[in-house]
Every structure is written in C-alpha cells, then in structure tokens.
Amino acid sequence: MDQLQKQISIIIAAYNEEGTIGNTINSVRAVLPEAEIIVVDDGSLDDTRGKAMQVQDDLVEVVVSPQNKGKGHAIRMGIDAASGTIMAQIDADLQFPAEGLPDLFRPIEEGKADIVFGSRYINAATIRNIEKGAVTFLKRLASYVVAKIVSLICQQRYTDVFAGFKSWKADAIRNLNLQEDGFTYEAEIAIKAHKKGYKIIEVPTGYKKRITGESKIKFLYHSFSVATRIIKITFSE
C-alpha cells in the first residue's frame, strides 16, 4: 500500500465547508500519509479556502473555482489537477469515514474494477453502519429510485449511486468525458462507464451524521433535475 499511495490522488470538493475541511484533510492524511490531496473550493462564500490552505501539508493542493458551479464541475476540476494514476473522491463534510479509502482502491489494485462506488446500502450489515439520523427518509428514497433507474439503464445492480465516496483509474475517468456540473455526474459516471465497457463494482461503506454546516441537496429540485438529466445522458452518444 505504501508504494500505491504515491500513485493516489484524493479529491475533496467543498462548498461552504470551513467547519469541516481541515478535519477532512487531516483524516485523509492519517489514513494515506503519502497520497496527493486535491481540495476544490467550489466558489465558497465562507473561509473554506483559507481553512484548507492553513493545513501544513506539501502534498495538499487547493484549487479554487471563482463561482459555485456544482459538485460535478468541482470534481472535474479535481480530476484535471490530479496527478495520480488512481483517484478517489470523499465528501468534505466527513460523513464518509476516511479509513474506508483503502477498500475503494483494493479492487482497482487487484485488477477487478476500473471504477469503484462506495455504498451505504449494499447489504443489511452495511446499513447497520449508518449512524442513526444520518440519512433522512426522503434522501434514502431518492437514492433508492435513482439507483433503480441507473441499474435498469446499465443492466447492473447499483444500490447507492449518490454516495460521495468513489474511486477510479485516472485514464478511465478521463475517457468518460464527464459534462454534468451538478449531482447528476455520479449517475453520469455509471451510465458512460457502461457504454464504454468499464467494470464498476460497489463496496460497503459506513456513514455518519454531519457535524456542522448543512447538506447541499434540495430534495424536490435535485430529484427532478437528476431524473431529466439521466434521460439526456442515456440517449446521448
């Protein structure tokens, strides 16, 4: 794993996460002492950028978008900036445990996958690792519906497309030519990877309640937006 770490880039897309970004960077660093960390400040209105830059770490790069353009856009900025042959994303709110990152890389390292999705719902044992109150009923319902739609499109079972805890080979993700600026980029990865013939697998992950700040997902708006964008992605080349 030590040699592998030098080939790994961790992307942290952050919007108004001044209260958590420092802890998130330090949590990743505790698990992966030699990995590159790319923090993308997606036009935050608070001091997310400043808090990230306060972390004394030569392997941390802070990339700044002058405007808030969405998580998908921020992830693309991170991909462009990253130098690793293997990359992963972890949410800035620290709800996904950083200690689970090696589980994301292992299937790629073993040649079993090109892309790996973390899943909070892959089985009953995984669901029990979700901290009580971390997922509302509406968010769980939205996640279930989107996973079912993407599963039908890709002819492969997915349980948690929206988990912000994923990894991929650098050449594979760049070959997908991602375009979605918002949350739909996660479904876009699955659909475009299916079209390209890349292998995606899910691995279980825990999930904790947000400590500070607020979720960026607005249920009604994002549910409608994601559904319409998925249709467009599916029928585009």
Secondary structure, DSSP 4 states (H G I P E B T S, - for coil): -HHHHTTEEEEEEESS-TTTHHHHHHHHHHH-TT-EEEEEEES-SSSHHHHHHHS--TTEEEEEESS---HHHHHHHHHHH---SEEEEE-TT--S-GGGHHHHHHHHHTTS-SEEEEESSSSHHHHTTBPTTSS-HHHHHHHHHHHHHHHHHHTS--S-TT-SEEEEEHHHHHHT-----STTHHHHHHHHHHHHT--EEEEE--B----SS-----HHHHHHHHHHHHHHHHH--
